[in-house]
Amino acid sequence: MNSQYLTRREFLAATALAPFIPQTTAPPPNIVFIMADDLGYADVSCYGRRDYTTPNIDRIAAEGMRFMQAYANSPVCTASRTALITGRYQYRLPVGLEEPLAANSRRDAGLPPEHPTLPSLLKKAGYGTTLIGKWHLGWLPDFSPLKSGYDHFWGFRGGGLDYFTHKSGPANTDTDDLWDGDVKIRQSGYLTDLMGDRAISAINDYAKARQAFFISLHFNAPHWPWEAPGDEAESQRIRALAHYDGGSLETYARMVRQMDLQIGRVLQALEVAGIATNTVVVFTSDNGGERFSDTWPFTGKKMELLEGGLRIPAIVRWPGHVRADNTTEQVAISMDWLPTLLEIAHGKPDPAYPPDGISLVRTLTENTPPVRRKLYWRFKANKQRAVRDGDMKWLEIDGNTFLFNVVSDSLERANLKNRLADVYRRLVADYADWEATMLPEDPRSNTGSFYGSEYADHYGNKRK
């Protein structure tokens, strides 16, 4: 049965009846990895957003599995993307210490081209590889997606881009940052829509060539600037992309819904090409949400190791292998995607760079009971550190220390460090042992936070 002609009911029925084990004799599936930028845990309706709906992202969840305890490796983009593409803690590489890469970052900071990556390892397994959207792992001439495993790149290199001018600065500046490969281009259109167009074109090209593919579709949305379709006047008004005098919940909703619309077009393109049933679709975010995000039931935002800065949606659809409309409480993190997708693709990690993440394939295909995880975070701004071990989380922010049960106390309110003193001391010691195996913080690296002058609810947070 050609998936081009499957109705949604037939699609779900086919998924429900298929065997739920990896088929090692079958051709490896295509992979479409969709990542939003600064999307909060509850910013899509299948995770609880109340003031708008995201029907296409919800469809991925209805036809696949939602991770209810998924984390980003960092509460900011460059560091988290370093972990995603390497499968390892970002603190093993100097570029991972940038929180994030910025104009004041060292120009020699970037992802080393010789380091194995998810796309380079998938290339070894026979995949065509394409990045559409955000890179943010170093600048030319030393660093590029094309030097780190991607065959094709269409997108931008920095941390953010205006949705209409495609500049990293105000409209009247010479800061164009839209690229086709290593060639700078100019193209009119709303950035989210252009990414959708490019993804559909790549899917069609790979399908015609009968080439197994890995497409990283890394949207800018809903990252600042706060511009929805039709907001060209705002694009001309603002004097910095990170503008503090614009945006609203309504604008944010339109930005997310436009991304959802493009995701729907991508899903449709897979169906029309007849390859939907042999394609893994992943949807997630690079870190927790920012100004207009909904992070309920957590507190904290981007650049904070509170749960709201780290918890993200993560959804996988893999017809015939992942049961439809399923959820898991397995704790997962960005660096898990490399070992997971390599196993799905019948590839292998580089033995010289063993992943710190784990494969989630058995969770996806067999719905196995959650395994206990111990995960670590560090963020230079405000001297933040954290460990999650089972349900317990040790957290330090600017010298204040806490112990929370983040399962029973998702708001991180009840500080158990005296009540459970032995657990507290153990996690402090565990963190010290782990940190000794990572690169030390670099006093030259960029880091950031939000301060009382920018967020009224951060009135106690002052620039040092």
Stockholm file with secondary structure:
# STOCKHOLM 1.0

chainA/1-464         MNSQYLTRREFLAATALAPFIPQTTAPPPNIVFIMADDLGYADVSCYGRRDYTTPNIDRIAAEGMRFMQAYANSPVCTASRTALITGRYQYRLPVGLEEPLAANSRRDAGLPPEHPTLPSLLKKAGYGTTLIGKWHLGWLPDFSPLKSGYDHFWGFRGGGLDYFTHKSGPANTDTDDLWDGDVKIRQSGYLTDLMGDRAISAINDYAKARQAFFISLHFNAPHWPWEAPGDEAESQRIRALAHYDGGSLETYARMVRQMDLQIGRVLQALEVAGIATNTVVVFTSDNGGERFSDTWPFTGKKMELLEGGLRIPAIVRWPGHVRADNTTEQVAISMDWLPTLLEIAHGKPDPAYPPDGISLVRTLTENTPPVRRKLYWRFKANKQRAVRDGDMKWLEIDGNTFLFNVVSDSLERANLKNRLADVYRRLVADYADWEATMLPEDPRSNTGSFYGSEYADHYGNKRK
#=GR chainA/1-464 SS CCGGGCCHHHHHHHHHHSCCSCCTTSCCCEEEEEEESSCCTTSSGGGTCCSSCCHHHHHHHHTSEEEEEEECSSSSHHHHHHHHHHSSCGGGSGGGGCSSCCTTSCTTCSCCTTSCCHHHHHHHTTCEEEEEEECCSCCTTTCCGGGTTCSEEEEESSSCCCTTTCBSSCTTSSCBCCEETTEECCCCSCHHHHHHHHHHHHHHHHHHHTCCEEEEEECCTTSSSCCCTTCHHHHHHCSSSSCSSCCCHHHHHHHHHHHHHHHHHHHHHHHHTTCGGGEEEEEEESSCCCTTCCCTTCCCCTTCCSHHHHBCCEEEECTTTSCTTEEEEEEEEGGGHHHHHHHHTTCCCCTTSCCSSCCCHHHHHHCCCCCCCEEEEEETGGGEEEEEETTEEEEEETTEEEEEETTTCTTCCCCCTTTTHHHHHHHHHHHHHHHTTSCCCCTTSCCCCCCTTTCGGGTTCCCC
#=GC SS_cons         CCGGGCCHHHHHHHHHHSCCSCCTTSCCCEEEEEEESSCCTTSSGGGTCCSSCCHHHHHHHHTSEEEEEEECSSSSHHHHHHHHHHSSCGGGSGGGGCSSCCTTSCTTCSCCTTSCCHHHHHHHTTCEEEEEEECCSCCTTTCCGGGTTCSEEEEESSSCCCTTTCBSSCTTSSCBCCEETTEECCCCSCHHHHHHHHHHHHHHHHHHHTCCEEEEEECCTTSSSCCCTTCHHHHHHCSSSSCSSCCCHHHHHHHHHHHHHHHHHHHHHHHHTTCGGGEEEEEEESSCCCTTCCCTTCCCCTTCCSHHHHBCCEEEECTTTSCTTEEEEEEEEGGGHHHHHHHHTTCCCCTTSCCSSCCCHHHHHHCCCCCCCEEEEEETGGGEEEEEETTEEEEEETTEEEEEETTTCTTCCCCCTTTTHHHHHHHHHHHHHHHTTSCCCCTTSCCCCCCTTTCGGGTTCCCC
//
